[in-house]
Amino acid sequence: MSSFPKCSNCGGLIIGHIWPNRSCYDCHELETEDGEVTNHERIRCPKCGHQEDVFESEKYHLAKEDGGETSCGECGHDYFVNCYITYTFTSPERIQDVPAASGKGEPCDARR
């Protein structure tokens, strides 16, 4: 069980500064910044400020390369959301070369 408080907006853990409305930094930025803001899960209507979680709503279609057009669930304002996708690849561990036995009790030399 974590001893960190949870954000009142997104439910994520707050590590560090707790803003007056008990929100994490990302949610605080969505609520207070007037300019363009970036968030990993939530979008904000530029007209009324209503926020929605892209992955827990009918807005999931926005989570594709280039984003898309959407309407605010609160005021109906139409706006465009950009989406930037990052890929991370994991390769398997290296295979260690183990010399094969030649049958004579000496290691096999692959250079021969």
ABEGO torsion letter per residue (X at the ends): XBABBBBAAAGBBBBEBBBAAGBBAAAAAAAABABBBBBAABBBBAAAGBBBBAAABAAAAABBBGEEBBBBAAAGBBBBBBBBBBBBBBBBBBBBBBBBBAGAGBBBBAAX
